[in-house]
Amino acid sequence: MSHHKLGLAYAQQKDQADTLASYRDRFHIPKHNDGTDVIYMTGNSLGLQPKSTKEYIHQELEDWASLGVEGHTQAKNPWLHYHELLTNSMAEVVGAKPIEVIVMNTLTVNLHLMMVSFYKPSQKRFKILIEADAFPSDKYAVESQLIHHGFDPKDGVLLWKAREGEELANYEDLEAIMENQGDDIALIMIGGVNYYTGQFFDFKRITQLGHKHGCMVGFDCAHGAGNVALNLHDSGADFAVWCTYKYLNSGPGSLGGAFVHERHAHHKDLNRFAGWWSHNKATRFKMRDEFDQLPGAEGWQLSNPPILSMAAIRASLDMFAEVGMEQLIVKSKELTGYFEFLLKQLGSNSIKIITPSNPDERGCQLSIQVKNADKALHSKLTEAGIITDWREPDVIRCAPTPLYNSFQDVYNLVEKLKHILN
Ligand SMILES: *Cc1c(COP(=O)(O)O)cnc(C)c1O
């Protein structure tokens, strides 16, 4: 039984009691064509811009203008060490130790770099297990790694599929795959929160199962970072990657993050690609030295990073540090639980929520499956100033994010949906 109530007054009351409500004002909210704020439910795709981002970027533009190359050491936030300003708060967000986390590159690039180190196929053990309906980029990345090592993706990619007539993947099926084929699998690489269904997987359970069978285990946390309690360190996973432009609100195409478990931090023999930014910071500029591997996740860096993008990430992470994931998740569960309650109250046969109903097995996103794949429902929401997204074949994804979405946003969305369905 839900503790939520129907009616606008209840939504207003929830907003008044919400200790995070003021954060909404710290974001730019796009406007609908009638001049009112849109109801933005696509923070899972591109997070909104914090109002502070401009100042953070401006600082670096100013320092570049006035200092030129000297900014590497003389800027207010010296560029040489800028990424270190992000490490602690990013580690907090993903539940890792600072030595396990680095902000660099973009997600798919990082996924490849991680597979260079953690996908080491042999003739006997070369398969990669991914979840069915994985995000296309992950699937392409995994297939191309197989080809790179001389294997045929048709033999090399194993899918963890939902059962016939079901939407969610089932752990018993995973156990069965591992029992039967565990010895053939080199790597398990799962989208930690599935982009389509919103299912948040049990990282620890999957990692333990994988390790028991001698596999490496990694997670793509694009839909997890800034959304759910990832507890990457405790999960025991070998690696993880994510982006910062979804729930972490750092702007289109902004840099991604990577996690490498502490147990690999000082493992210098691990195969990897290197560049000058993987080299010991103390002697990096001597330029003539033998390569000297940096310990920890920092040792996977290749290039000196784009400071303007990092400034945007810093603006966002400072806000996350202020709020803390714990508080954020409390509101998130309340907000999404309310959303689910209202949707169920509609009692419509035309829509069905496919996201897990257990709040510990999802983040803020609810995926609404539309009967007969009727895309008109999504178009009508958009026309009404409600920004959701449509994912083929038949799902509308809605992600009420706890930092800037309100209970009234959710109320208004469902009212509009009710109107359209009738
Ligand atoms: C968003 C997303 C990506 C995007 O990859 P980029 O390299 O940042 O373009 C990849 N995988 C998943 C699961 C995603 O959700």
The ligand as an ORCA input file, in Angstrom:
! r2SCAN-3c Opt
* xyz 0 1
  C      24.349      7.439    -22.545
  C      24.996      6.142    -22.659
  C      26.164      5.967    -23.433
  C      26.723      7.104    -24.221
  O      28.066      6.926    -24.539
  P      29.018      8.157    -24.906
  O      30.310      7.508    -25.142
  O      29.000      9.115    -23.748
  O      28.462      8.822    -26.129
  C      26.746      4.704    -23.451
  N      26.221      3.671    -22.756
  C      25.105      3.815    -22.006
  C      24.551      2.655    -21.230
  C      24.458      5.044    -21.957
  O      23.349      5.176    -21.243
*
